[in-house]
Amino acid sequence: MVKKSQEYIVRIYTLNHQAQGIARIDGFVVFVDNVLVDEVVKIKIEEVKKEYARAKLIEVLEKSPHRKQPECPYYYLCGGCHLMHAKYQYQLSLKKLLVEDAFRRIGKLSPRINDVIGMEKPFRYRNKTALPVGGDYKNPQIGFYKKMTHDIVDIDYCLIQHEVCDDVIKGMKDLIRKYNIEVYSEKKHQGVLRHIVVRNSFAFNEMMIILVCTKVPENLETIKKDILNKFPKIKSLYVNLNPKRTNVILGEEDILIWGSSTIKDKIGNLTFEISPKSFFQVNSVQTEVLYSQVVKYIRNIDAEIVFDVYSGIGTISMFVAPFCKKVYAIEIVEDAVEDAKKSSKNNGISNIEFICGSAEIEIPKLMKSGIIPQAVILDPPRSGCEKELLESLIKQKIPNIIYVSCNPSTLARDSSILCSNGYEVVEVQPVDMFPQTFHVECVALLKKGCS
């Protein structure tokens, strides 16, 4: 019987979908962070559940040849990264295994899964970060949460964020102290400043800062002047009001305090307008790689008419538009549709029709009017596609589906549903959009009755 606080020596035989090592003690599953496959480690049991236990790593007794010293001094405290203790090429091989495992275990499928496409420089790649604020105005804490908690790890810099984010962390701590800005307490549900969201353009000298607050801070005009002086790259300053007791970062109301309502960034040769709530991939370099894979499938299919579902601000639509006759971009968030229209016009793209609505309603409506696509592109949130949408695609007998996913588990689940209704997964191409973490993006090509 595995007991809490007891120490054991175990061998790690595989990793799960969150890059936790899996060991067994008399057949009982134990999850361990910061370990690698085939390592022998000493662990201490921290939590025992009915079917598994969680343990803390005490010592690595037999090291994997793929282990390295993490570059970040906060790594073993912060929950933002999960694989910095592994050499980068090994991270890529682990992510391929995670994708294969998801398809085998959840989807009951064994499609061809290509090697993960990695980055030449797997640090400083993020263009957006949301920093929780804690402590108090005398000793403010800005950083990221410890894993599985809402305890803030106070940091001065982050190696996967753009360097400008480091300046914001240091500068905002100074301003909180200087102006006695009341920091929000999650436990008491009191205070003003909750999060600082930074959106940075890699292509242009532009930055957006969003102060997420329960109410408009006192002395905002004076604080604003100091923010503008400290951060000369800033083009857009917002206060986002979130007075609710919630884990959701952004509230409903955005107040533009200074500057432009959007910032611009590029993917390939395309320029996009980004507002506070716009979905824009956090890794601009790898996004071009990801979308180029989508274009490759579109060109191989020779698709004239394409539906882009969950189209957001139209990034994928604009990427594939030069390679087909017409794209119908379907998105339920009205603000995202407006941003997409603006970006499409700015990029001189005229063969996209942007539709605000739910795909399961809009797709049958379009097809009933005689608009028949050769391919549908899906890029859903981590939760995957709604059941109604998959049923609609199956019913409409869409010949080709290109599924872009940030979650192998829901990609495997949805692929299984489609495959049980006459589709086949031709191949899956993983792309490492999130180096140093367990996250991996995939593009899957599914065809109707291709076998």
C-alpha positions in Angstrom: 0.0 0.0 0.0 1.5 3.4 -1.1 1.5 5.8 1.9 1.7 9.6 2.0 5.1 11.0 3.1 6.8 7.7 2.4 9.9 7.7 0.2 10.4 5.1 -2.6 13.0 4.4 -5.3 11.3 3.8 -8.7 12.0 3.7 -12.4 10.1 6.0 -14.8 8.7 4.0 -17.7 6.8 6.6 -19.7 5.4 10.1 -19.5 1.7 11.1 -19.6 0.1 13.9 -21.7 1.2 16.5 -19.1 4.8 15.4 -19.3 4.6 13.8 -15.8 6.6 10.7 -15.3 4.7 7.5 -14.6 6.1 4.9 -12.2 4.5 1.9 -10.5 4.8 0.7 -7.0 3.4 -2.8 -6.7 1.3 -2.0 -9.7 0.0 1.3 -8.3 0.4 4.3 -10.6 2.5 7.2 -9.3 2.9 10.6 -11.2 6.2 12.5 -10.8 7.2 15.9 -12.2 10.6 16.8 -13.7 11.7 13.3 -14.6 12.5 11.5 -17.9 11.8 8.1 -19.3 14.1 5.3 -17.9 15.4 7.4 -15.1 15.7 5.8 -11.6 14.6 8.3 -9.0 13.9 8.7 -5.3 10.5 10.2 -4.7 8.3 11.2 -1.8 4.6 10.6 -1.9 2.6 13.9 -1.5 -1.0 12.8 -2.3 -2.7 9.4 -2.5 -5.9 8.9 -4.4 -8.0 5.8 -5.1 -6.4 5.0 -8.4 -3.1 6.9 -8.4 -0.6 8.9 -6.3 1.4 12.1 -6.8 5.0 12.3 -5.7 7.8 14.9 -5.4 11.2 14.2 -6.9 13.8 14.0 -4.2 16.9 12.8 -6.2 17.7 11.4 -9.7 19.8 8.2 -9.1 20.2 7.2 -12.7 20.0 10.1 -15.1 18.7 10.0 -18.7 21.3 11.1 -21.3 18.7 13.5 -22.4 18.6 15.4 -19.1 20.1 18.9 -18.9 20.3 21.8 -16.4 17.3 24.1 -16.9 18.3 27.6 -18.1 15.7 29.3 -15.9 16.3 29.7 -12.2 12.5 29.7 -11.5 11.9 26.5 -13.4 11.4 24.1 -10.6 9.0 26.5 -8.8 7.1 28.0 -11.7 4.3 26.0 -13.5 4.7 27.8 -16.8 7.3 25.3 -18.3 7.4 21.5 -18.0 10.2 20.2 -20.1 13.2 22.5 -19.7 15.1 19.7 -17.9 15.1 17.9 -21.2 17.4 18.6 -24.2 15.4 20.2 -27.0 15.6 17.5 -29.6 14.4 15.0 -27.0 11.5 17.4 -26.1 10.4 17.0 -29.8 10.6 13.2 -29.7 8.6 13.2 -26.4 5.9 15.4 -28.0 5.6 12.9 -30.9 5.1 10.1 -28.4 2.4 12.2 -26.6 0.5 12.6 -29.9 0.8 8.9 -30.8 -0.4 8.0 -27.3 -3.5 10.3 -27.5 -4.5 8.7 -30.9 -3.9 5.2 -29.7 -5.5 5.6 -26.2 -8.3 8.0 -26.8 -9.0 7.7 -30.5 -8.2 4.0 -30.9 -6.4 5.0 -34.1 -2.9 4.6 -35.4 -2.5 7.2 -38.2 0.8 8.3 -39.7 2.3 10.9 -37.4 5.3 12.8 -38.7 8.2 14.0 -36.7 7.5 17.2 -34.8 8.8 20.4 -36.5 10.8 22.3 -34.0 12.4 25.8 -33.6 15.9 26.8 -34.4 15.8 29.1 -31.3 13.3 27.6 -28.7 13.4 30.6 -26.3 11.9 34.1 -26.2 9.2 33.1 -28.6 5.9 34.3 -27.0 4.2 37.4 -28.2 1.6 37.4 -25.4 1.6 36.8 -21.7 -0.8 37.2 -18.8 0.9 38.0 -15.5 -1.0 37.5 -12.2 -0.3 40.2 -9.6 -0.1 39.4 -5.9 1.5 40.5 -2.6 0.8 44.1 -1.7 1.8 47.6 -2.8 4.9 47.5 -0.6 6.1 44.1 -1.8 4.3 43.3 -5.1 4.6 39.9 -6.8 4.4 39.6 -10.5 5.0 36.2 -12.2 3.3 32.9 -12.8 1.5 30.4 -10.7 3.2 27.4 -9.1 2.0 24.2 -10.7 -1.5 23.1 -9.5 -1.9 26.2 -7.3 -2.7 29.9 -7.4 0.4 30.8 -5.5 2.5 33.3 -7.4 6.1 32.7 -8.2 7.6 36.2 -8.2 10.0 36.6 -11.1 12.2 39.3 -12.8 12.3 37.7 -16.2 10.9 34.8 -18.3 13.0 33.0 -20.9 10.0 32.0 -23.1 8.6 35.6 -23.3 9.9 38.4 -25.4 12.5 40.5 -23.5 10.1 43.5 -23.4 8.0 41.5 -21.0 10.9 41.5 -18.5 10.9 45.3 -18.7 7.1 45.4 -17.9 7.5 43.1 -14.9 10.2 45.3 -13.4 8.6 48.6 -14.3 5.2 47.7 -13.0 6.6 46.6 -9.7 8.1 50.0 -9.4 4.8 51.7 -10.3 2.8 49.6 -7.8 5.2 50.7 -5.0 5.3 54.3 -6.2 1.6 54.9 -6.4 0.5 52.4 -3.7 -1.7 50.6 -6.2 -3.9 48.2 -4.4 -3.1 44.6 -5.4 -6.0 42.2 -5.8 -6.3 39.3 -3.2 -7.9 36.2 -4.8 -8.7 34.8 -1.3 -10.4 37.9 0.0 -11.8 39.1 -3.3 -10.5 42.6 -2.5 -8.2 45.0 -4.2 -7.8 46.5 -7.7 -4.9 45.2 -9.9 -5.4 41.5 -10.8 -3.3 40.8 -13.9 -1.0 42.5 -16.4 -1.5 41.3 -20.0 1.3 42.2 -22.4 0.9 41.7 -26.2 4.1 42.4 -28.2 4.6 42.6 -31.9 7.7 40.8 -33.2 7.3 42.4 -36.7 6.6 46.0 -35.6 7.9 48.2 -32.8 4.5 48.0 -31.0 3.3 46.7 -27.6 -0.1 46.6 -25.9 -0.5 46.6 -22.1 -3.8 45.7 -20.5 -4.2 46.3 -16.8 -6.9 43.9 -15.6 -8.6 45.6 -12.6 -11.7 45.2 -10.5 -12.3 49.0 -11.0 -10.5 51.9 -12.6 -7.4 52.6 -10.4 -7.1 55.9 -8.6 -4.5 58.4 -10.0 -4.9 56.6 -13.4 -3.9 59.7 -15.4 -0.6 60.0 -13.4 0.0 56.3 -13.6 -0.6 56.4 -17.3 2.1 59.1 -17.8 4.6 57.0 -16.0 3.7 53.9 -18.0 4.2 55.8 -21.3 7.6 57.1 -20.1 8.8 53.7 -18.9 7.7 51.7 -22.0 8.5 53.8 -25.1 7.4 50.8 -27.4 3.8 51.0 -26.1 1.2 51.8 -28.7 -1.9 50.8 -26.8 -2.9 51.0 -23.1 -6.1 49.5 -21.8 -7.8 48.9 -18.5 -9.9 45.8 -18.6 -12.6 45.6 -15.9 -13.1 42.2 -14.2 -14.9 42.7 -10.9 -16.1 39.1 -10.7 -14.8 36.3 -8.4 -13.5 34.1 -11.2 -10.4 32.4 -12.7 -11.1 34.0 -16.1 -8.4 36.6 -16.7 -10.2 39.2 -18.8 -13.5 40.8 -17.9 -16.1 42.0 -20.4 -15.3 45.7 -20.6 -12.2 47.1 -22.2 -11.4 50.8 -21.7 -8.8 52.3 -24.1 -6.8 54.6 -21.9 -4.2 55.7 -24.5 -3.1 55.1 -28.0 -4.5 52.9 -30.8 -7.2 50.3 -30.2 -5.1 47.6 -31.8 -1.5 46.7 -32.5 -0.2 45.1 -35.7 1.8 41.9 -36.1 2.8 39.7 -39.1 2.6 36.1 -40.0 4.6 35.6 -43.2 3.8 38.5 -45.5 0.4 39.2 -43.9 -0.3 41.9 -41.4 -3.0 41.5 -38.7 -4.8 43.9 -36.4 -4.9 42.6 -32.8 -7.3 43.9 -30.2 -7.3 43.0 -26.4 -9.4 39.8 -26.9 -8.3 38.8 -30.3 -7.1 35.2 -30.6 -3.6 35.3 -32.2 -1.2 32.4 -32.0 1.5 33.2 -29.4 4.4 32.0 -31.5 4.5 34.0 -34.7 7.5 32.1 -36.1 6.0 28.7 -35.8 2.6 29.9 -36.8 3.9 30.5 -40.3 5.2 26.9 -40.2 1.8 25.6 -39.0 -0.2 27.5 -41.6 2.2 26.5 -44.4 1.2 22.9 -43.6 -2.5 23.9 -44.0 -1.7 25.5 -47.3 0.2 22.4 -48.4 -2.9 20.3 -47.8 -5.2 22.8 -49.5 -2.9 22.8 -52.6 -2.7 19.0 -52.7 -6.5 18.8 -52.6 -6.8 21.5 -55.2 -9.6 23.0 -53.3 -11.5 25.9 -54.9 -14.1 26.5 -52.2 -12.9 26.3 -48.5 -14.8 26.8 -45.3 -12.7 28.0 -42.4 -14.4 27.2 -39.1 -13.5 28.9 -35.8 -11.8 31.5 -38.1 -11.0 34.0 -35.3 -9.4 37.1 -36.7 -9.0 35.4 -40.1 -5.3 34.4 -39.9 -5.7 30.9 -41.6 -8.3 32.2 -44.0 -5.9 34.9 -45.3 -3.1 32.4 -45.5 -5.0 30.0 -47.7 -6.9 32.6 -49.7 -4.3 33.0 -52.5 -4.5 29.2 -53.2 -8.3 28.9 -53.7 -11.1 30.6 -55.4 -13.2 31.5 -52.3 -12.9 31.2 -48.5 -15.9 31.4 -46.2 -14.7 32.2 -42.8 -17.1 31.4 -40.0 -16.6 32.8 -36.5 -19.1 33.3 -33.6 -17.3 36.2 -31.9 -18.4 39.5 -33.5 -15.3 41.5 -32.5 -13.0 38.9 -34.0 -15.0 39.0 -37.3 -14.6 42.8 -37.4 -10.9 42.5 -36.8 -10.7 39.9 -39.6 -12.5 42.2 -42.1 -10.1 45.0 -41.3 -7.0 42.9 -41.7 -8.3 41.3 -44.9 -8.9 44.8 -46.4 -5.4 46.0 -45.2 -3.8 43.0 -46.9 -5.7 43.5 -50.1 -7.5 40.1 -49.9 -10.9 40.1 -51.6 -11.9 36.5 -51.9 -12.9 35.8 -48.3 -16.5 36.2 -47.0 -16.6 36.6 -43.3 -19.7 35.2 -41.5 -20.6 35.8 -37.9 -22.5 32.7 -36.6 -22.2 29.1 -35.4 -20.8 26.7 -37.9 -23.3 24.0 -37.4 -26.0 26.4 -38.6 -24.0 28.3 -41.2 -22.4 25.3 -43.1 -25.8 23.6 -44.0 -27.2 27.1 -44.9 -24.3 27.7 -47.3 -24.4 24.2 -48.8 -28.2 24.5 -49.3 -27.6 27.6 -51.3 -25.3 25.6 -53.6 -21.9 26.6 -52.1 -20.1 23.2 -51.9 -16.6 23.2 -50.3 -13.8 20.8 -51.3 -12.3 21.3 -47.8 -13.3 22.5 -44.3 -10.6 23.8 -42.0 -11.2 23.4 -38.2 -9.2 25.3 -35.6 -11.2 24.9 -32.4 -10.3 25.8 -28.8 -8.6 23.2 -26.5 -12.0 21.6 -25.8 -12.3 20.6 -29.4 -15.3 20.7 -31.7 -18.9 20.7 -30.6 -20.7 17.4 -31.3 -23.3 19.3 -33.4 -20.5 20.6 -35.7 -19.0 17.2 -36.3 -22.5 15.8 -36.9 -23.1 18.6 -39.5 -19.8 17.9 -41.3 -20.6 14.1 -41.4 -24.2 14.8 -42.6 -22.9 17.2 -45.3 -20.3 14.6 -46.5 -17.5 17.2 -46.5 -14.8 15.4 -48.6 -11.7 16.8 -46.8 -11.2 18.1 -43.3 -8.0 19.9 -42.2 -8.0 19.9 -38.4 -5.7 22.3 -36.6 -5.5 21.5 -32.9 -3.6 22.6 -29.8 -4.8 19.6 -27.8 -3.9 16.0 -29.0 -6.5 14.5 -26.7 -9.5 16.3 -28.2 -8.0 16.0 -31.7 -7.9 12.2 -31.2 -11.4 12.1 -29.8 -12.9 14.1 -32.7 -10.9 12.2 -35.3 -12.3 9.0 -33.8 -15.9 10.3 -34.2 -15.2 11.2 -37.8 -13.4 7.9 -38.6 -16.4 5.9 -37.2 -18.5 7.8 -39.8 -16.5 7.1 -43.0 -13.4 9.3 -42.6 -9.7 8.3 -42.5 -6.8 10.2 -40.9 -4.3 10.5 -43.8 -1.5 12.0 -41.6 -0.8 14.2 -38.6 1.9 16.9 -38.6 2.9 18.1 -35.1 4.5 21.5 -34.8 6.2 22.7 -31.7 4.5 26.0 -31.0 5.3 25.9 -27.3 9.0 24.9 -26.6 9.9 24.0 -23.0 6.2 23.0 -22.3 4.2 19.8 -22.9 1.9 21.5 -25.3 2.1 20.7 -29.0 0.1 21.9 -32.0 -1.0 19.5 -34.8 -2.4 19.7 -38.3 -4.4 16.6 -39.3 -5.7 15.8 -42.8 -8.9 13.6 -42.9 -10.5 12.4 -46.0 -14.0 11.0 -46.6 -13.9 7.3 -47.7 -10.3 7.5 -48.9 -9.5 3.8 -48.2 
